[in-house]
Amino acid sequence: MSQNLDATFAALADPTRRAILARLAKGEASVTELAEPFDMSLPAISKHLKVLERAGLIIRGRDAQFRPCKLDPRPLDAAADLIEKFRRAWEERFDRLDDYLKTLQHKDKNK
Amino acid sequence: MSQNLDATFAALADPTRRAILARLAKGEASVTELAEPFDMSLPAISKHLKVLERAGLIIRGRDAQFRPCKLDPRPLDAAADLIEKFRRAWEERFDRLDDYLKTLQHKDKNK
């Protein structure tokens, strides 16, 4: 689980890979189609695709000639859940502080 | 913005740094306190803190002796937004497919 998160976040830490994921979120595409908007060689794109594939974020078709890439958004759930967990813990901290201040006010009133 | 996302996701791609963030989400802590649960030297922890600081995810206090670390959750918003964008685009793809199938069924009924 932790290793999966390492791979997911590392895969997301690159603008080309994020652009590839954004494209694939709209539907599957071939490597040539994916390479089109970038000023990059096919081998350079293939390298990025391998990182995404190892992170489980894309699935490649089996047809040797035309291996379309498809998004697999499942690893994104764990990544989003973790970020949400941090934010919630952070907000709860302020809620606790708020409760504490209310307790102080209440004590002050009852003096 | 894109460089910020690079730094945010790269910072999240490590289990020690995620554990540090989880700890700081509950409240600020000194480097010594942060190092406690890990079998790691203080310099190793400091290295991780520098990565988190460069990503804008933590703020260090100015007191030279006791420089407490504090979470700054703002970069997490952009990271969560991006992941959400991917997931929404992916879901919209299925909504469009669903609409298309409904149109086909409708045409079939009216034959």
Backbone of each chain as ProteinMPNN parsed JSONL, in Angstrom:
{"seq_chain_A": "MSQNLDATFAALADPTRRAILARLAKGEASVTELAEPFDMSLPAISKHLKVLERAGLIIRGRDAQFRPCKLDPRPLDAAADLIEKFRRAWEERFDRLDDYLKTLQHKDKNK", "coords_chain_A": {"N_chain_A": [[0.844, -1.208, 0.0], [1.873, 1.274, 0.919], [4.062, 1.373, -0.768], [2.728, 1.423, -3.192], [1.565, 3.937, -3.026], [3.888, 5.487, -3.051], [4.712, 5.033, -5.705], [2.496, 6.011, -7.121], [2.388, 8.774, -6.421], [4.961, 9.552, -7.262], [4.7, 9.117, -9.985], [2.879, 11.094, -10.584], [4.37, 13.35, -10.26], [5.336, 14.804, -12.465], [5.097, 16.954, -15.267], [4.588, 16.112, -17.95], [3.673, 13.502, -17.647], [1.373, 14.016, -16.14], [-0.097, 15.406, -18.043], [-0.474, 13.398, -19.922], [-2.102, 11.654, -18.452], [-4.331, 13.311, -18.139], [-5.178, 13.469, -20.775], [-5.794, 10.752, -21.261], [-7.847, 10.38, -19.511], [-9.971, 11.225, -20.893], [-10.388, 9.273, -22.741], [-9.204, 6.238, -24.392], [-5.949, 6.041, -26.036], [-3.446, 5.869, -28.633], [0.176, 5.41, -28.53], [1.381, 7.116, -30.392], [-0.636, 9.042, -30.764], [-0.668, 10.072, -28.19], [1.859, 11.19, -28.06], [1.759, 13.308, -29.81], [0.934, 16.086, -28.9], [3.261, 16.841, -27.622], [6.633, 18.008, -27.689], [8.444, 15.754, -28.165], [10.346, 12.719, -28.377], [9.228, 9.458, -29.526], [10.409, 7.309, -27.992], [10.964, 8.736, -25.605], [8.405, 9.394, -24.724], [7.438, 6.799, -24.38], [8.947, 5.984, -22.211], [7.87, 7.555, -20.152], [5.316, 6.433, -20.194], [5.871, 3.885, -19.277], [6.526, 4.384, -16.597], [4.041, 5.251, -15.69], [2.585, 2.935, -16.138], [3.838, 1.094, -14.431], [3.067, 2.221, -12.057], [0.499, 1.497, -12.052], [-1.372, 3.13, -13.173], [-2.002, 3.253, -15.831], [-3.189, 1.037, -18.397], [-1.976, -1.084, -20.871], [-2.93, -2.024, -24.18], [-3.041, -5.326, -25.747], [-2.492, -5.822, -28.364], [0.162, -6.055, -30.496], [0.98, -4.261, -32.485], [-0.678, -1.96, -32.35], [-0.856, -0.634, -29.491], [-3.044, 0.437, -27.514], [-3.381, 2.912, -24.928], [-4.872, 2.984, -21.747], [-6.568, 4.658, -19.168], [-6.283, 3.751, -15.732], [-8.002, 4.52, -13.104], [-7.94, 3.716, -10.467], [-5.631, 3.694, -8.587], [-5.571, 6.39, -7.991], [-7.544, 6.874, -6.16], [-6.584, 6.035, -3.607], [-4.526, 7.878, -3.319], [-5.921, 10.322, -3.301], [-7.472, 9.879, -1.026], [-5.537, 9.847, 0.992], [-4.524, 12.488, 0.955], [-6.847, 13.801, 1.653], [-7.13, 12.821, 4.235], [-4.984, 14.076, 5.585], [-5.851, 16.737, 5.378], [-8.235, 16.663, 6.787], [-7.388, 15.947, 9.39], [-5.964, 18.231, 9.955], [-7.99, 20.166, 9.956], [-9.566, 19.22, 12.075], [-7.912, 19.779, 14.141], [-8.204, 22.514, 14.423], [-10.88, 22.558, 15.095], [-10.778, 21.353, 17.597], [-9.312, 23.271, 18.953], [-11.122, 25.326, 18.862], [-13.221, 24.257, 20.411], [-11.889, 24.197, 22.84], [-11.465, 26.919, 23.32], [-14.114, 27.714, 23.609], [-14.783, 26.342, 25.937], [-13.176, 27.706, 27.747], [-14.352, 30.273, 27.604], [-16.857, 29.66, 28.652], [-16.199, 28.886, 31.264], [-15.271, 31.311, 32.139], [-17.585, 32.876, 32.128], [-19.051, 31.636, 34.149], [-17.76, 32.348, 36.434]], "CA_chain_A": [[0.0, 0.0, 0.0], [2.756, 2.426, 0.999], [4.861, 1.362, -2.009], [1.83, 1.866, -4.256], [1.446, 5.392, -2.91], [5.158, 6.036, -3.542], [4.706, 4.979, -7.176], [1.438, 6.893, -7.636], [2.79, 10.176, -6.276], [6.133, 9.788, -8.121], [4.187, 9.197, -11.357], [2.166, 12.372, -10.731], [5.313, 14.462, -10.052], [5.935, 15.205, -13.744], [4.043, 17.605, -16.064], [4.233, 15.316, -19.14], [2.842, 12.373, -17.207], [0.046, 14.531, -15.751], [-0.806, 15.725, -19.289], [-0.879, 12.104, -20.514], [-3.249, 11.168, -17.671], [-5.477, 14.172, -18.463], [-5.647, 13.037, -22.107], [-6.377, 9.406, -21.177], [-9.107, 10.454, -18.749], [-11.039, 11.472, -21.88], [-10.567, 8.087, -23.571], [-7.924, 5.607, -24.692], [-5.181, 6.636, -27.131], [-2.208, 5.168, -28.978], [1.387, 6.144, -28.144], [1.559, 8.191, -31.381], [-1.604, 10.095, -30.422], [-0.246, 10.697, -26.928], [3.096, 11.953, -28.283], [1.454, 14.443, -30.694], [1.012, 17.466, -28.376], [4.54, 17.124, -26.956], [7.832, 18.064, -28.519], [9.192, 14.665, -27.541], [10.487, 11.517, -29.206], [8.397, 8.338, -29.069], [11.026, 6.609, -26.855], [10.813, 9.534, -24.379], [7.017, 9.201, -24.278], [7.331, 5.411, -23.91], [9.547, 5.935, -20.872], [6.847, 8.074, -19.23], [4.223, 5.461, -20.128], [6.314, 2.772, -18.419], [6.383, 4.838, -15.2], [2.598, 5.251, -15.392], [2.145, 1.536, -16.138], [4.333, 0.485, -13.188], [2.268, 2.782, -10.958], [-0.857, 0.96, -12.188], [-2.291, 4.195, -13.601], [-2.482, 2.969, -17.188], [-3.156, -0.341, -18.874], [-1.684, -1.082, -22.304], [-3.569, -3.091, -24.942], [-2.122, -6.424, -26.05], [-2.191, -5.836, -29.792], [1.575, -5.651, -30.586], [1.175, -3.112, -33.382], [-1.386, -0.806, -31.832], [-1.085, -0.919, -28.069], [-3.675, 1.639, -26.955], [-3.239, 3.113, -23.493], [-6.149, 3.255, -21.095], [-6.386, 5.07, -17.768], [-6.877, 2.985, -14.637], [-7.976, 5.573, -12.078], [-8.038, 3.201, -9.094], [-4.613, 4.169, -7.631], [-5.822, 7.792, -7.628], [-8.419, 6.892, -4.975], [-5.753, 5.978, -2.403], [-3.787, 9.146, -3.246], [-6.876, 11.361, -2.882], [-7.866, 9.578, 0.366], [-4.453, 10.251, 1.894], [-4.511, 13.959, 1.023], [-8.045, 14.164, 2.413], [-6.847, 12.488, 5.638], [-4.149, 15.172, 6.108], [-6.635, 17.959, 5.503], [-9.221, 16.48, 7.851], [-6.655, 16.015, 10.669], [-5.619, 19.644, 10.124], [-9.214, 20.887, 10.335], [-9.965, 18.759, 13.413], [-7.046, 20.485, 15.077], [-8.833, 23.814, 14.672], [-12.134, 22.298, 15.818], [-10.422, 21.113, 19.0], [-8.915, 24.573, 19.486], [-12.384, 26.05, 18.987], [-13.882, 23.68, 21.597], [-11.116, 24.605, 24.006], [-11.757, 28.339, 23.552], [-15.493, 27.786, 24.112], [-14.735, 25.903, 27.338], [-12.593, 28.823, 28.513], [-15.368, 31.317, 27.677], [-17.901, 29.151, 29.533], [-15.635, 28.98, 32.618], [-15.178, 32.734, 32.449], [-18.947, 33.334, 32.417], [-19.521, 31.061, 35.402], [-16.908, 32.764, 37.567]], "C_chain_A": [[0.872, 1.249, 0.0], [3.607, 2.532, -0.27], [4.022, 1.82, -3.19], [1.708, 3.376, -4.245], [2.721, 6.07, -3.395], [5.106, 6.137, -5.069], [3.666, 5.935, -7.761], [1.892, 8.348, -7.588], [4.007, 10.492, -7.164], [5.682, 9.928, -9.58], [3.523, 10.552, -11.609], [3.115, 13.579, -10.672], [6.007, 14.907, -11.341], [4.849, 15.766, -14.668], [3.628, 16.81, -17.311], [3.319, 14.167, -18.737], [1.453, 12.839, -16.778], [-0.771, 14.857, -16.999], [-1.291, 14.444, -19.975], [-2.116, 11.569, -19.777], [-4.511, 11.988, -17.993], [-6.06, 13.778, -19.823], [-6.372, 11.699, -22.016], [-7.674, 9.383, -20.358], [-10.276, 10.677, -19.701], [-11.282, 10.271, -22.783], [-9.219, 7.507, -23.959], [-7.25, 6.218, -25.925], [-3.941, 5.797, -27.403], [-1.014, 6.019, -28.544], [1.594, 7.329, -29.087], [0.616, 9.351, -31.075], [-1.169, 10.845, -29.155], [0.973, 11.6, -27.126], [2.828, 13.265, -29.019], [1.604, 15.827, -30.046], [2.363, 17.821, -27.76], [5.673, 17.163, -27.962], [8.803, 17.017, -27.984], [9.254, 13.473, -28.472], [9.548, 10.427, -28.667], [9.066, 7.57, -27.915], [10.884, 7.38, -25.53], [9.399, 9.384, -23.821], [6.846, 7.793, -23.697], [7.877, 5.254, -22.498], [8.534, 6.432, -19.825], [5.7, 7.065, -19.079], [4.593, 4.287, -19.235], [6.179, 3.139, -16.944], [4.904, 4.782, -14.786], [2.07, 3.819, -15.279], [2.583, 0.833, -14.842], [3.539, 0.981, -11.982], [0.823, 2.292, -11.014], [-1.865, 1.991, -12.663], [-2.743, 4.042, -15.038], [-2.34, 1.483, -17.492], [-2.897, -0.262, -20.37], [-2.388, -2.254, -22.967], [-2.552, -4.142, -25.363], [-1.73, -6.5, -27.52], [-0.793, -5.236, -30.017], [1.767, -4.381, -31.42], [0.558, -1.843, -32.82], [-1.724, -1.081, -30.378], [-1.72, 0.293, -27.409], [-3.494, 1.7, -25.44], [-4.587, 3.522, -22.927], [-5.858, 3.665, -19.651], [-6.973, 4.02, -16.829], [-6.858, 3.915, -13.428], [-7.929, 5.045, -10.648], [-6.938, 3.668, -8.15], [-4.831, 5.618, -7.184], [-6.69, 7.89, -6.378], [-7.593, 6.93, -3.687], [-5.0, 7.294, -2.213], [-4.706, 10.258, -2.742], [-7.282, 11.157, -1.423], [-6.805, 10.071, 1.352], [-4.433, 11.774, 2.067], [-5.689, 14.436, 1.875], [-7.835, 13.922, 3.912], [-6.01, 13.59, 6.302], [-5.007, 16.402, 6.368], [-7.629, 17.857, 6.656], [-8.56, 16.596, 9.229], [-6.327, 17.469, 10.989], [-6.829, 20.45, 10.581], [-9.679, 20.509, 11.738], [-9.164, 19.463, 14.496], [-7.674, 21.833, 15.434], [-10.165, 23.651, 15.402], [-11.857, 22.109, 17.303], [-10.057, 22.423, 19.69], [-10.169, 25.406, 19.77], [-13.145, 25.579, 20.236], [-13.208, 24.172, 22.872], [-11.426, 26.065, 24.357], [-13.167, 28.518, 24.119], [-15.557, 27.386, 25.585], [-14.203, 27.033, 28.219], [-13.625, 29.934, 28.715], [-16.445, 30.95, 28.695], [-17.448, 29.284, 30.996], [-15.633, 30.43, 33.078], [-16.534, 33.29, 32.864], [-19.418, 32.883, 33.797], [-18.678, 31.421, 36.614], [-17.698, 33.519, 38.615]], "O_chain_A": [[0.662, 2.166, -0.794], [3.845, 3.626, -0.782], [4.514, 2.512, -4.081], [1.739, 4.024, -5.291], [2.663, 7.1, -4.068], [5.413, 7.179, -5.648], [3.918, 6.591, -8.772], [1.796, 9.07, -8.581], [4.079, 11.572, -7.751], [6.215, 10.753, -10.322], [3.598, 11.091, -12.714], [2.717, 14.698, -10.994], [7.157, 15.344, -11.299], [3.803, 15.142, -14.842], [2.457, 16.825, -17.691], [2.319, 13.892, -19.401], [0.465, 12.147, -17.019], [-1.979, 14.626, -17.032], [-2.384, 14.412, -20.54], [-3.06, 11.09, -20.405], [-5.608, 11.441, -18.105], [-7.277, 13.756, -20.004], [-7.434, 11.522, -22.613], [-8.492, 8.474, -20.502], [-11.422, 10.365, -19.376], [-12.27, 10.242, -23.516], [-8.199, 8.191, -23.872], [-7.912, 6.839, -26.756], [-3.444, 5.101, -26.518], [-1.166, 7.199, -28.229], [1.941, 8.423, -28.641], [1.022, 10.512, -31.12], [-1.285, 12.067, -29.061], [1.114, 12.629, -26.465], [3.583, 14.226, -28.87], [2.327, 16.668, -30.58], [2.593, 18.978, -27.411], [5.667, 16.44, -28.958], [9.848, 17.349, -27.424], [8.338, 13.236, -29.259], [9.13, 10.468, -27.51], [8.388, 7.209, -26.954], [10.708, 6.778, -24.47], [9.208, 9.263, -22.611], [6.201, 7.611, -22.665], [7.342, 4.493, -21.692], [8.362, 5.825, -18.768], [5.179, 6.866, -17.982], [3.746, 3.751, -18.521], [5.767, 2.312, -16.131], [4.565, 4.332, -13.691], [1.221, 3.525, -14.437], [1.815, 0.085, -14.237], [3.361, 0.253, -11.005], [0.016, 2.619, -10.145], [-3.073, 1.769, -12.573], [-3.75, 4.628, -15.437], [-1.5, 0.782, -16.929], [-3.525, 0.535, -21.067], [-2.448, -3.347, -22.405], [-1.347, -3.891, -25.344], [-0.755, -7.162, -27.878], [-0.58, -4.05, -29.762], [2.605, -3.537, -31.103], [1.186, -0.784, -32.813], [-2.751, -1.687, -30.072], [-1.016, 1.101, -26.803], [-3.459, 0.673, -24.763], [-5.336, 4.29, -23.53], [-4.996, 3.078, -18.996], [-8.038, 3.466, -17.1], [-5.817, 4.084, -12.793], [-7.883, 5.836, -9.705], [-7.24, 4.014, -7.008], [-4.34, 6.029, -6.133], [-6.595, 8.858, -5.623], [-7.852, 7.736, -2.793], [-4.85, 7.772, -1.089], [-4.326, 11.04, -1.87], [-7.422, 12.12, -0.67], [-7.123, 10.634, 2.399], [-4.336, 12.28, 3.185], [-5.556, 15.341, 2.699], [-8.292, 14.701, 4.749], [-6.285, 13.99, 7.433], [-4.915, 17.031, 7.422], [-7.844, 18.814, 7.4], [-9.09, 17.253, 10.125], [-6.401, 17.892, 12.142], [-6.727, 21.3, 11.465], [-10.132, 21.363, 12.5], [-9.649, 19.712, 15.6], [-7.675, 22.241, 16.596], [-10.539, 24.49, 16.222], [-12.581, 22.621, 18.158], [-10.428, 22.665, 20.838], [-10.257, 26.096, 20.785], [-13.646, 26.392, 21.013], [-13.87, 24.517, 23.851], [-11.624, 26.408, 25.523], [-13.395, 29.357, 24.99], [-16.277, 27.993, 26.377], [-14.724, 27.28, 29.307], [-13.774, 30.471, 29.813], [-16.889, 31.782, 29.487], [-18.209, 29.734, 31.853], [-15.943, 30.743, 34.228], [-16.638, 34.066, 33.814], [-20.085, 33.625, 34.518], [-18.863, 30.862, 37.695], [-17.137, 33.938, 39.627]]}, "seq_chain_B": "MSQNLDATFAALADPTRRAILARLAKGEASVTELAEPFDMSLPAISKHLKVLERAGLIIRGRDAQFRPCKLDPRPLDAAADLIEKFRRAWEERFDRLDDYLKTLQHKDKNK", "coords_chain_B": {"N_chain_B": [[2.951, 26.993, -11.262], [2.685, 24.379, -12.318], [5.23, 23.514, -11.686], [5.072, 23.717, -8.94], [3.239, 21.684, -8.437], [4.776, 19.495, -9.261], [6.725, 19.52, -7.217], [5.096, 19.163, -4.948], [3.883, 16.605, -5.359], [6.213, 15.031, -5.595], [7.239, 15.351, -3.05], [5.319, 13.986, -1.613], [5.791, 11.409, -2.367], [7.096, 9.592, -0.674], [7.392, 7.433, 2.109], [8.321, 8.198, 4.696], [8.181, 10.98, 4.603], [5.437, 11.287, 4.228], [4.537, 10.28, 6.665], [5.599, 12.182, 8.397], [4.12, 14.429, 7.613], [1.576, 13.543, 8.354], [1.881, 13.483, 11.111], [2.385, 16.215, 11.626], [-0.007, 17.299, 10.854], [-1.533, 17.05, 13.037], [-0.539, 18.918, 14.75], [2.085, 21.315, 15.573], [5.621, 20.435, 15.711], [8.886, 19.66, 17.039], [12.103, 19.024, 15.428], [13.393, 16.928, 16.723], [11.235, 15.674, 18.028], [9.827, 14.866, 15.764], [11.606, 13.051, 14.675], [11.614, 10.964, 16.454], [9.696, 8.624, 16.159], [10.936, 7.285, 14.068], [13.512, 5.147, 12.833], [15.938, 6.708, 12.37], [18.583, 8.998, 11.599], [19.066, 12.362, 12.879], [20.112, 14.145, 10.859], [19.174, 12.797, 8.542], [16.394, 12.993, 8.825], [16.222, 15.779, 8.75], [16.87, 16.241, 6.102], [14.621, 15.221, 4.784], [12.783, 17.047, 5.795], [13.642, 19.351, 4.555], [12.964, 18.864, 1.894], [10.182, 18.843, 2.147], [9.826, 21.453, 3.007], [10.742, 22.961, 0.827], [8.757, 22.264, -0.947], [6.767, 23.712, 0.051], [5.127, 22.668, 1.951], [5.644, 22.56, 4.624], [6.347, 24.859, 7.294], [9.056, 26.361, 8.912], [9.87, 27.309, 12.221], [11.434, 30.377, 13.459], [13.12, 30.524, 15.579], [16.33, 29.811, 16.442], [17.312, 27.739, 18.034], [15.163, 26.053, 18.753], [13.42, 25.032, 16.288], [10.4, 24.804, 15.466], [8.311, 22.714, 13.433], [5.686, 23.304, 11.169], [2.669, 22.398, 9.646], [1.77, 23.397, 6.346], [-1.023, 23.351, 4.714], [-1.82, 24.261, 2.233], [-0.597, 23.702, -0.435], [-1.598, 21.163, -0.811], [-4.194, 21.421, -1.641], [-4.164, 22.087, -4.414], [-3.06, 19.737, -5.395], [-5.013, 17.834, -4.678], [-7.155, 18.882, -6.141], [-6.294, 18.453, -8.774], [-6.208, 15.632, -8.989], [-8.893, 15.134, -8.57], [-9.909, 16.301, -10.87], [-9.006, 14.581, -12.893], [-10.454, 12.281, -12.163], [-13.071, 13.171, -12.467], [-13.191, 13.759, -15.222], [-12.888, 11.211, -16.18], [-15.198, 9.959, -15.201], [-17.146, 11.469, -16.546], [-16.744, 10.576, -19.082], [-17.94, 8.083, -19.022], [-20.535, 8.865, -18.523], [-21.11, 10.136, -20.928], [-20.999, 7.952, -22.626], [-23.104, 6.507, -21.654], [-25.249, 8.246, -22.262], [-25.095, 8.065, -25.027], [-25.726, 5.371, -25.439], [-28.358, 5.395, -24.554], [-29.512, 7.032, -26.505], [-29.271, 5.365, -28.695], [-30.959, 3.258, -27.902], [-33.388, 4.622, -27.842], [-33.687, 5.331, -30.52], [-33.985, 2.803, -31.54], [-36.414, 1.988, -30.426], [-38.168, 3.689, -31.753], [-38.223, 2.793, -34.303]], "CA_chain_B": [[1.86, 26.107, -10.808], [3.052, 23.013, -12.683], [6.43, 23.2, -10.891], [4.601, 23.497, -7.578], [2.653, 20.338, -8.382], [5.921, 18.569, -9.296], [7.334, 19.475, -5.879], [4.129, 18.604, -3.991], [3.754, 15.153, -5.548], [7.511, 14.403, -5.279], [7.341, 15.341, -1.584], [4.387, 12.963, -1.099], [6.186, 10.079, -2.873], [8.01, 8.944, 0.262], [6.621, 7.074, 3.309], [8.747, 8.989, 5.875], [7.636, 12.343, 4.481], [3.985, 11.219, 4.472], [4.341, 10.105, 8.112], [5.888, 13.488, 9.008], [2.955, 15.285, 7.346], [0.46, 13.049, 9.182], [2.17, 13.942, 12.479], [2.243, 17.678, 11.705], [-1.425, 17.654, 10.679], [-2.115, 17.068, 14.395], [0.02, 20.036, 15.508], [3.502, 21.513, 15.285], [6.55, 19.563, 16.426], [10.308, 19.934, 16.801], [12.768, 17.988, 14.624], [13.636, 15.785, 17.623], [9.946, 14.98, 18.185], [9.477, 14.225, 14.489], [12.536, 11.94, 14.411], [11.379, 9.917, 17.457], [9.133, 7.326, 15.739], [11.685, 6.683, 12.963], [14.861, 4.671, 13.104], [16.652, 7.566, 11.424], [19.398, 10.046, 12.217], [18.514, 13.713, 12.734], [20.382, 14.703, 9.521], [18.3, 12.157, 7.548], [15.093, 13.629, 8.993], [16.36, 17.164, 8.284], [16.846, 16.191, 4.632], [13.201, 15.091, 4.407], [12.11, 18.312, 6.13], [14.009, 20.335, 3.526], [12.128, 18.565, 0.709], [8.815, 19.302, 2.474], [9.868, 22.919, 3.104], [10.842, 23.475, -0.549], [7.446, 22.043, -1.58], [5.812, 24.639, 0.687], [4.202, 21.9, 2.784], [5.875, 22.874, 6.031], [6.985, 26.128, 7.628], [9.898, 26.186, 10.098], [9.953, 28.475, 13.106], [12.675, 31.134, 13.302], [13.966, 30.337, 16.765], [17.463, 29.001, 15.971], [17.498, 26.536, 18.844], [13.973, 25.198, 18.644], [12.729, 25.473, 15.075], [9.276, 23.888, 15.308], [7.775, 22.573, 12.071], [4.239, 23.477, 11.127], [2.129, 22.036, 8.321], [1.031, 24.366, 5.535], [-1.738, 22.405, 3.849], [-2.311, 24.873, 0.992], [-0.252, 23.006, -1.683], [-2.389, 19.928, -0.944], [-5.436, 21.736, -2.352], [-3.928, 21.98, -5.855], [-2.843, 18.312, -5.69], [-6.319, 17.162, -4.592], [-7.961, 19.37, -7.265], [-5.856, 17.806, -10.013], [-6.667, 14.236, -8.95], [-10.345, 15.201, -8.739], [-10.148, 16.636, -12.286], [-8.827, 13.324, -13.634], [-11.552, 11.359, -11.854], [-14.305, 13.7, -13.047], [-13.106, 13.563, -16.685], [-13.073, 9.767, -16.378], [-16.623, 9.666, -14.987], [-17.908, 12.111, -17.627], [-16.594, 9.709, -20.238], [-18.962, 7.042, -18.896], [-21.833, 9.536, -18.672], [-21.311, 10.341, -22.369], [-21.254, 6.624, -23.189], [-24.449, 6.191, -21.197], [-26.144, 9.059, -23.094], [-25.03, 7.509, -26.377], [-26.473, 4.108, -25.425], [-29.768, 5.761, -24.425], [-29.931, 7.519, -27.828], [-29.4, 4.177, -29.546], [-32.175, 2.554, -27.46], [-34.51, 5.475, -28.251], [-33.802, 5.169, -31.976], [-34.42, 1.431, -31.741], [-37.84, 1.971, -30.067], [-38.932, 4.471, -32.726], [-38.074, 2.214, -35.646]], "C_chain_B": [[2.214, 24.643, -11.068], [4.276, 22.573, -11.876], [6.057, 22.949, -9.436], [4.034, 22.094, -7.425], [3.749, 19.277, -8.426], [6.471, 18.391, -7.879], [6.393, 18.841, -4.857], [4.071, 17.087, -4.12], [5.067, 14.431, -5.229], [7.675, 14.313, -3.754], [6.474, 14.233, -0.989], [4.821, 11.537, -1.446], [7.174, 9.365, -1.965], [7.293, 8.672, 1.583], [7.023, 7.883, 4.553], [8.143, 10.385, 5.801], [6.125, 12.347, 4.694], [3.703, 11.081, 5.973], [4.602, 11.425, 8.843], [4.69, 14.42, 8.822], [1.763, 14.869, 8.219], [0.641, 13.516, 10.624], [1.907, 15.441, 12.605], [0.802, 18.142, 11.5], [-2.114, 17.74, 12.04], [-1.585, 18.23, 15.241], [1.509, 20.148, 15.27], [4.406, 20.664, 16.175], [7.981, 19.975, 16.115], [10.899, 18.791, 15.966], [12.987, 16.736, 15.477], [12.35, 14.978, 17.817], [9.565, 14.234, 16.905], [10.333, 12.993, 14.236], [12.22, 10.724, 15.279], [10.824, 8.601, 16.899], [9.933, 6.627, 14.642], [13.062, 6.227, 13.417], [15.789, 5.417, 12.143], [17.462, 8.608, 12.167], [18.721, 11.397, 12.037], [18.853, 14.317, 11.362], [19.494, 14.105, 8.431], [16.9, 12.77, 7.602], [15.133, 15.069, 8.451], [16.299, 17.244, 6.764], [15.395, 16.104, 4.136], [12.454, 16.4, 4.674], [12.42, 19.374, 5.08], [13.183, 20.13, 2.268], [10.707, 19.091, 0.939], [8.749, 20.828, 2.51], [9.916, 23.528, 1.702], [9.514, 23.325, -1.271], [6.376, 22.949, -0.964], [4.834, 23.935, 1.609], [4.441, 22.084, 4.273], [6.564, 24.234, 6.154], [7.801, 25.881, 8.889], [9.923, 27.467, 10.901], [11.317, 29.141, 13.005], [13.63, 30.981, 14.475], [15.079, 29.335, 16.427], [17.593, 27.684, 16.742], [16.36, 25.543, 18.668], [13.174, 25.673, 17.427], [11.541, 24.555, 14.815], [8.781, 23.874, 13.863], [6.257, 22.637, 12.157], [3.766, 23.088, 9.729], [1.542, 23.27, 7.642], [0.27, 23.558, 4.487], [-2.135, 22.974, 2.483], [-1.886, 24.15, -0.293], [-1.066, 21.719, -1.901], [-3.685, 20.175, -1.72], [-5.264, 21.538, -3.859], [-3.752, 20.513, -6.256], [-4.175, 17.563, -5.696], [-7.212, 17.581, -5.776], [-7.603, 18.652, -8.555], [-6.371, 16.368, -10.081], [-8.18, 14.194, -9.197], [-10.714, 15.469, -10.203], [-10.038, 15.376, -13.153], [-10.037, 12.413, -13.431], [-12.854, 11.84, -12.491], [-14.333, 13.481, -14.559], [-13.393, 12.101, -17.02], [-14.554, 9.397, -16.23], [-17.486, 10.257, -16.099], [-17.872, 11.268, -18.89], [-17.692, 8.617, -20.217], [-20.357, 7.635, -19.028], [-22.144, 9.715, -20.16], [-21.675, 9.021, -23.042], [-22.694, 6.208, -22.874], [-25.491, 6.941, -22.052], [-26.242, 8.463, -24.497], [-25.867, 6.227, -26.465], [-27.978, 4.38, -25.331], [-30.316, 6.25, -25.768], [-30.165, 6.33, -28.76], [-30.699, 3.429, -29.218], [-33.413, 3.294, -27.942], [-34.775, 5.311, -29.742], [-34.409, 3.813, -32.298], [-35.938, 1.317, -31.5], [-38.683, 2.62, -31.157], [-38.824, 3.95, -34.155], [-39.428, 1.801, -36.204]], "O_chain_B": [[2.074, 23.785, -10.196], [4.364, 21.426, -11.437], [6.637, 22.088, -8.774], [4.295, 21.402, -6.441], [3.672, 18.275, -7.716], [6.657, 17.27, -7.406], [6.83, 18.074, -4.0], [4.193, 16.366, -3.13], [5.046, 13.341, -4.657], [8.186, 13.32, -3.236], [6.841, 13.618, 0.012], [4.293, 10.571, -0.895], [8.01, 8.602, -2.449], [6.652, 9.569, 2.13], [6.169, 8.217, 5.374], [7.655, 10.915, 6.8], [5.582, 13.289, 5.27], [2.761, 11.679, 6.494], [3.902, 11.748, 9.803], [4.289, 15.117, 9.755], [1.041, 15.712, 8.751], [-0.326, 13.9, 11.282], [1.285, 15.888, 13.568], [0.43, 19.238, 11.918], [-3.138, 18.406, 12.189], [-2.11, 18.502, 16.321], [2.14, 19.193, 14.818], [4.003, 20.229, 17.254], [8.259, 20.56, 15.068], [10.285, 17.735, 15.816], [12.787, 15.616, 15.005], [12.372, 13.748, 17.776], [9.049, 13.117, 16.955], [9.866, 12.011, 13.66], [12.517, 9.591, 14.9], [11.418, 7.55, 17.138], [9.635, 5.478, 14.315], [13.689, 6.847, 14.276], [16.351, 4.825, 11.221], [17.07, 9.052, 13.246], [17.892, 11.562, 11.141], [17.988, 14.941, 10.747], [19.098, 14.807, 7.5], [16.29, 13.034, 6.566], [14.202, 15.516, 7.782], [15.747, 18.191, 6.205], [14.995, 16.806, 3.208], [11.603, 16.812, 3.885], [11.566, 20.199, 4.752], [12.749, 21.096, 1.641], [10.107, 19.701, 0.054], [7.753, 21.425, 2.1], [9.212, 24.498, 1.421], [9.168, 24.154, -2.113], [5.226, 22.952, -1.403], [3.827, 24.517, 2.011], [3.564, 21.805, 5.091], [7.262, 24.687, 5.246], [7.31, 25.264, 9.834], [9.989, 28.566, 10.35], [12.264, 28.529, 12.511], [14.818, 31.281, 14.36], [14.81, 28.164, 16.161], [17.939, 26.649, 16.172], [16.579, 24.349, 18.462], [12.36, 26.591, 17.524], [11.653, 23.619, 14.024], [8.827, 24.887, 13.166], [5.637, 22.105, 13.078], [4.415, 23.425, 8.739], [0.894, 24.091, 8.29], [0.849, 23.129, 3.488], [-2.716, 22.263, 1.662], [-2.721, 23.985, -1.182], [-1.204, 21.248, -3.029], [-4.211, 19.273, -2.371], [-6.098, 20.908, -4.508], [-4.224, 20.089, -7.31], [-4.443, 16.763, -6.592], [-7.93, 16.757, -6.342], [-8.48, 18.283, -9.337], [-6.905, 15.939, -11.104], [-8.681, 13.341, -9.93], [-11.701, 14.937, -10.712], [-10.868, 15.137, -14.031], [-10.575, 11.849, -14.383], [-13.643, 11.039, -12.992], [-15.351, 13.072, -15.118], [-14.054, 11.796, -18.012], [-15.095, 8.626, -17.023], [-18.444, 9.627, -16.545], [-18.828, 11.239, -19.666], [-18.28, 8.285, -21.246], [-21.259, 6.998, -19.573], [-23.268, 9.485, -20.605], [-22.544, 8.974, -23.913], [-23.396, 5.64, -23.711], [-26.477, 6.357, -22.503], [-27.325, 8.371, -25.075], [-26.611, 6.019, -27.424], [-28.778, 3.681, -25.953], [-31.446, 5.926, -26.133], [-31.137, 6.3, -29.515], [-31.44, 3.02, -30.112], [-34.374, 2.675, -28.398], [-35.918, 5.173, -30.176], [-35.235, 3.682, -33.202], [-36.65, 0.651, -32.251], [-39.785, 2.158, -31.452], [-39.282, 4.596, -35.097], [-39.506, 1.295, -37.323]]}, "name": "protein", "num_of_chains": 2, "seq": "MSQNLDATFAALADPTRRAILARLAKGEASVTELAEPFDMSLPAISKHLKVLERAGLIIRGRDAQFRPCKLDPRPLDAAADLIEKFRRAWEERFDRLDDYLKTLQHKDKNKMSQNLDATFAALADPTRRAILARLAKGEASVTELAEPFDMSLPAISKHLKVLERAGLIIRGRDAQFRPCKLDPRPLDAAADLIEKFRRAWEERFDRLDDYLKTLQHKDKNK"}
